[in-house]
Each structure stands twice: as C-alpha cells, then as structure tokens.
Amino acid sequence: MKLTCVASMSLFAAAALISAGCSKSPQQSGKAGSPDKSVQTADVPAHGDWWCGEHGVPEEDCAQCDKDLVAKFKAKGDWCKEHNRPESQCFICGPARFDKFADRYEAKYGKKPPMPKD
C-alpha cells in the first residue's frame, strides 16, 4: 500500500513539473532562454533566403512550413505531440533550444534573430 502511494505521488509530481515547464512562453517566464533586451536583434522577415523567421529555424529544417519533413523528425523520435513540431524545435517547452539555431543565424549575419512568436 505504501508503494502505491509513493508511486502515485511521484507520478503527480512529474505531471506538475511537465505542465509547469510548458505553461509559459519565454517572454513570460523571465528565466534562462528569454531574450536579452540589450542584445541587438535583426528584423527578420517571416521567410528569408535560408531562415524561417516565423519559426526561428533554417528553412531546410522547418517542419512547420515543410510538412514533408514531419516524417523524418517523427522517425527519429524528435516530435513534441503537444505543440505539433519537432521536439528539438519546440521553444515553447524548452526556450533554450532556440540558442543553437540563433547561434547559426548570428554567425551568418552578426546579429541575433528575434525569438519566434510561436
């Protein structure tokens, strides 16, 4: 009986942590991964030469724009079912994931891209 209670409490705690992590956008949370207001960012069009400004990743990797990529990400187990995008590109669940894509953009243009809206 004690084991069932401990397991139930552990499951409840894990569910609370998961829902808390996805409940706020990076701008609302004020935690790591939120944009630094002092850093100069670029004005990025929604779809540029190689960058999807709408989703904050290179166009060639944007499964939200190119639905043909969805199967590739799902086959690798890289999929956020809650937000319907690759887990590696789910900045809602993990705002810090944006950093690796922003670094690529900054290396090319010398400025940080703005955080995508969704």
Order of alpha helices (4+ residues) and beta strands (2+ residues): alpha-alpha-beta-beta-alpha-alpha
